[in-house]
Amino acid sequence: MHHPTLVRSLRLTGALSAVAFAVTVATAGPAAAHAEVEAEGARALDQNVELTFSAESESAAAGISKLEVVLPKGLVPQDITYEEGPKGWKFAPTGRGYTVSGPKLAVGEDAEYVVTVRQLPDAKELVFKTLQTYSDGKVDRWIGLEEEAEGGGHGHGHPAPRLELKAAAPGAKSVSPTPTKAPTTSASSSATAPQEPTAGESSADPVADETKDDDAMPMAVPLGIGAVVLVLGGGVWWFRNRRSGSA
C-alpha cells in the first residue's frame, strides 16, 4: 500500500544526493587552493621573524614562475631579507613590496619560500596580497574577495595570505626605521663633509702669505730708521764742515 510512496522518497533522496555531490565537486577545486603565510608564535613588534609563504598551483598546463607580494602597512621592502626558495629564484624589491621569481616550476608544483622580517608592525593581523604568475602568462590574484571582483583573475575570490599576531611582549618598542638608499647616500656625503675644509686649506694659503708679509714689515722699519739717521747724520756733518770753512 505504501510501496509507491517509498519509491518516490528513495528517488527524491537519490536526486538530492546527486545534486549535493555535483556542487561539492564543482566547488572543491577553487576552495582547496590557497596561499598562506606562517610564523609560529609571532607577536606584534617581534624582531627578526621568519615568514614562510606557500602558494598552491591551480594550472594544469603551466608552472609558477613569479610571486609578487604587496606589503601591508608598517613594512617596507628594506625590512625584508630573502632566505630561501625554489632553486634559481631571486628576490627583488618593488615600489610596494617585492617579487620572488625564477625558472618555472613543474606543472602542479606549489611555490614555497622563506623571508626574514626586521620587525613586525604593531598590529593584530597582516595581509600580504599576492599575485601568482604562471609561465603561460596567467595570473592568480591572492588578494581577497572585494579586490578580486574589481581586478579580475580566475574569478574564484582567492583569499590573500593573512598572518594573525599576538599582542606585543611587555616593553616591546619599535626600532628605528630601516635605512633606505637615499639616507645612505646622504650619509656618505656627510661622511666626506669634514674633508671639505681640508680642500679649503688651499684657499687659506693666501691668508698665511699675508701673515708672512706682516711679519716682514717690522724688519723694514729699522732699516728705514737707520737710513734716516744716516741721512740726518750726513746732513749735520756737511753743515758743520761748511760753517768751519766759512770761519
C-alpha positions as CSV (number, residue, x, y, z in Angstrom):
1,M,0.0,0.0,0.0
2,H,2.9,2.4,0.8
3,H,5.3,0.9,-1.8
4,P,4.9,3.8,-4.4
5,T,5.5,6.4,-1.7
6,L,8.6,4.7,-0.5
7,V,9.9,4.5,-4.1
8,R,9.3,8.2,-4.6
9,S,11.1,9.0,-1.4
10,L,14.1,7.0,-2.4
11,R,14.2,8.6,-5.8
12,L,14.0,12.1,-4.3
13,T,16.8,11.3,-1.8
14,G,18.9,10.0,-4.7
15,A,18.4,13.1,-6.7
16,L,19.2,15.4,-3.8
17,S,22.4,13.4,-3.1
18,A,23.5,13.7,-6.7
19,V,22.9,17.4,-6.7
20,A,24.9,17.8,-3.5
21,F,27.8,15.7,-4.9
22,A,27.9,17.7,-8.1
23,V,28.0,21.0,-6.1
24,T,30.8,19.6,-3.9
25,V,32.8,18.5,-6.9
26,A,32.3,21.9,-8.7
27,T,33.5,23.9,-5.7
28,A,36.1,21.7,-4.3
29,G,38.9,22.8,-6.8
30,P,38.9,26.6,-6.1
31,A,38.1,26.2,-2.4
32,A,41.0,23.8,-1.9
33,A,43.6,26.0,-3.4
34,H,45.1,28.7,-1.2
35,A,48.1,30.9,-0.5
36,E,49.4,31.1,3.1
37,V,51.9,32.8,5.3
38,E,53.1,31.2,8.6
39,A,55.2,32.3,11.5
40,E,54.7,30.2,14.7
41,G,54.0,32.3,17.8
42,A,54.5,35.6,16.0
43,R,53.8,38.7,18.1
44,A,53.5,42.3,17.3
45,L,56.8,44.2,17.3
46,D,58.8,40.9,17.3
47,Q,62.2,41.3,15.6
48,N,63.9,39.1,13.0
49,V,60.9,36.9,12.4
50,E,60.9,34.2,9.7
51,L,57.8,34.1,7.5
52,T,57.1,31.0,5.4
53,F,55.0,31.6,2.3
54,S,53.3,29.0,0.2
55,A,51.1,29.3,-2.9
56,E,49.4,26.4,-4.5
57,S,49.4,25.8,-8.2
58,E,46.0,25.9,-10.0
59,S,47.2,25.4,-13.5
60,A,47.2,22.1,-15.3
61,A,49.2,23.3,-18.2
62,A,51.9,25.8,-16.8
63,G,54.2,26.1,-13.9
64,I,54.5,29.0,-11.4
65,S,57.3,31.5,-12.4
66,K,56.8,34.5,-10.2
67,L,55.2,35.7,-7.0
68,E,54.6,39.4,-6.3
69,V,53.8,40.5,-2.8
70,V,52.2,43.8,-1.7
71,L,53.5,44.5,1.8
72,P,51.0,45.6,4.5
73,K,51.2,48.9,6.2
74,G,54.1,49.2,8.6
75,L,56.5,47.2,6.4
76,V,58.8,48.3,3.6
77,P,60.9,46.3,1.1
78,Q,64.1,47.2,3.1
79,D,62.6,45.3,6.1
80,I,62.6,42.0,4.2
81,T,65.5,39.6,3.8
82,Y,65.2,36.7,1.4
83,E,66.3,33.4,3.0
84,E,65.4,30.5,0.6
85,G,63.0,29.5,-2.1
86,P,62.7,27.4,-5.3
87,K,66.1,26.7,-7.0
88,G,67.2,29.6,-9.1
89,W,64.6,32.0,-7.8
90,K,65.7,35.5,-6.8
91,F,64.3,38.3,-4.6
92,A,63.8,41.8,-5.9
93,P,62.2,44.8,-4.1
94,T,59.4,46.8,-5.8
95,G,57.7,50.1,-5.0
96,R,55.0,48.4,-3.0
97,G,56.7,45.2,-1.8
98,Y,58.8,42.6,-3.6
99,T,58.9,39.8,-6.1
100,V,60.3,36.3,-5.9
101,S,60.8,34.8,-9.3
102,G,62.9,32.4,-11.4
103,P,62.7,29.3,-13.6
104,K,59.2,28.0,-13.9
105,L,58.3,25.2,-11.6
106,A,56.9,21.9,-12.7
107,V,53.2,21.8,-13.6
108,G,51.2,21.4,-10.4
109,E,54.1,22.2,-8.1
110,D,53.4,24.7,-5.3
111,A,55.8,27.6,-4.7
112,E,57.3,28.0,-1.2
113,Y,59.9,30.4,0.1
114,V,61.1,32.0,3.4
115,V,61.9,35.6,4.3
116,T,63.0,37.3,7.5
117,V,61.2,40.5,8.6
118,R,63.3,43.0,10.5
119,Q,60.4,43.9,12.9
120,L,56.7,43.1,12.7
121,P,54.4,46.1,12.9
122,D,52.2,46.8,15.9
123,A,49.1,45.2,14.5
124,K,46.7,42.3,15.1
125,E,46.8,41.0,11.6
126,L,48.9,41.4,8.5
127,V,47.6,40.8,5.0
128,F,50.1,40.0,2.2
129,K,48.3,40.4,-1.1
130,T,50.0,38.2,-3.7
131,L,50.0,37.9,-7.5
132,Q,50.9,34.4,-8.7
133,T,52.2,34.3,-12.3
134,Y,52.5,31.2,-14.4
135,S,54.8,30.5,-17.3
136,D,52.0,31.0,-19.8
137,G,51.2,34.5,-18.5
138,K,48.1,33.6,-16.5
139,V,47.8,35.2,-13.0
140,D,46.2,34.0,-9.8
141,R,45.3,37.0,-7.7
142,W,45.5,36.1,-4.0
143,I,44.1,39.5,-2.9
144,G,40.7,38.8,-1.4
145,L,37.1,38.8,-2.5
146,E,36.4,42.5,-3.0
147,E,39.7,43.2,-4.8
148,E,39.2,40.0,-6.9
149,A,35.8,41.2,-8.1
150,E,37.3,44.5,-9.2
151,G,40.6,43.3,-10.7
152,G,39.5,40.1,-12.4
153,G,41.7,37.0,-12.2
154,H,40.2,33.5,-12.2
155,G,37.1,34.7,-10.5
156,H,37.5,32.3,-7.5
157,G,37.8,35.1,-5.0
158,H,41.3,34.0,-3.8
159,P,41.9,35.0,-0.2
160,A,45.1,36.9,0.5
161,P,47.6,35.3,2.9
162,R,47.0,36.5,6.4
163,L,49.1,36.4,9.5
164,E,47.5,36.8,12.9
165,L,49.7,38.4,15.5
166,K,49.6,38.0,19.3
167,A,49.9,41.1,21.4
168,A,53.3,42.6,21.7
169,A,55.5,41.5,24.5
170,P,55.7,43.8,27.6
171,G,58.2,46.5,27.0
172,A,58.5,45.8,23.3
173,K,59.2,49.0,21.3
174,S,59.5,49.9,17.6
175,V,63.1,50.1,16.4
176,S,64.4,52.9,14.3
177,P,63.2,52.8,10.7
178,T,65.2,50.7,8.2
179,P,67.7,52.9,6.4
180,T,66.9,53.4,2.7
181,K,69.2,54.1,-0.2
182,A,68.6,57.9,-0.1
183,P,69.7,58.3,3.6
184,T,72.7,56.0,2.9
185,T,73.8,58.4,0.1
186,S,73.4,61.4,2.2
187,A,75.3,59.7,5.0
188,S,78.2,59.0,2.7
189,S,78.2,62.6,1.5
190,S,78.1,63.8,5.1
191,A,81.0,61.5,5.9
192,T,83.1,63.3,3.4
193,A,81.9,66.7,4.6
194,P,84.6,67.0,7.3
195,Q,87.2,66.7,4.5
196,E,85.9,69.7,2.7
197,P,87.6,72.2,5.0
198,T,90.9,70.3,4.1
199,A,90.3,71.2,0.5
200,G,89.6,74.7,1.6
201,E,93.0,75.0,3.2
202,S,94.4,75.9,-0.2
203,S,92.1,79.0,-0.1
204,A,93.6,79.8,3.3
205,D,97.2,79.8,1.9
206,P,96.9,83.4,0.7
207,V,95.9,84.4,4.3
208,A,99.1,82.7,5.5
209,D,101.1,84.6,2.9
210,E,99.6,87.8,4.1
211,T,100.7,86.9,7.6
212,K,104.2,86.4,6.4
213,D,104.1,89.8,4.8
214,D,103.0,91.3,8.1
215,D,105.9,89.6,9.8
216,A,108.3,91.2,7.2
217,M,107.1,94.7,7.8
218,P,108.7,95.2,11.2
219,M,112.1,94.2,9.7
220,A,111.8,97.0,7.2
221,V,111.1,99.6,9.8
222,P,114.6,99.5,11.5
223,L,116.2,99.7,8.1
224,G,114.2,102.8,7.2
225,I,115.1,104.4,10.6
226,G,118.7,103.6,10.1
227,A,118.6,105.3,6.6
228,V,117.0,108.4,8.1
229,V,119.6,108.6,10.8
230,L,122.4,108.3,8.3
231,V,120.9,111.0,6.1
232,L,120.5,113.3,9.1
233,G,123.9,112.5,10.4
234,G,125.4,113.2,7.0
235,G,123.5,116.4,6.8
236,V,124.7,117.6,10.2
237,W,128.3,116.7,9.3
238,W,128.1,118.6,6.0
239,F,126.5,121.6,7.8
240,R,129.3,121.7,10.4
241,N,132.1,121.4,7.8
242,R,130.6,124.2,5.9
243,R,130.5,126.5,8.9
244,S,134.1,125.6,9.8
245,G,135.1,126.5,6.2
246,S,133.3,129.8,6.4
247,A,135.0,130.7,9.7
